[in-house]
Amino acid sequence: GYERKEQVRCMLCGGKECSKCGLDAYKKVASPAIELMHSHWITDNIVGMQRPNETSLHNGALADMTKKRFTAVFNLTEPGEHPFC
């Protein structure tokens, strides 16, 4: 049930400095699929990425997603999974 899902926690969660969700997380990826986002191509049509954030979107990530013709973003984060990010 829902209560069990709330107990799922990101083991890498480090708040603003999180290596997967922080504003500089994309720097840890040699060639991110989306500019300014921690992201990887999973298949030719699917990208795995961090949750979009306002700063990255305004600074170029949204333009890059538009240029690459992204049509949808799905957030698969469980409630409470990233409590400090």
Secondary structure, DSSP 8 states (H G I E B T S, - for coil): -HHHHHT---TT--GGG-TTTSTTGGGGSSS-SSTTS-EEESSSS-EEE----HHHIIIIIHHHHHHTT---------TTSSS--
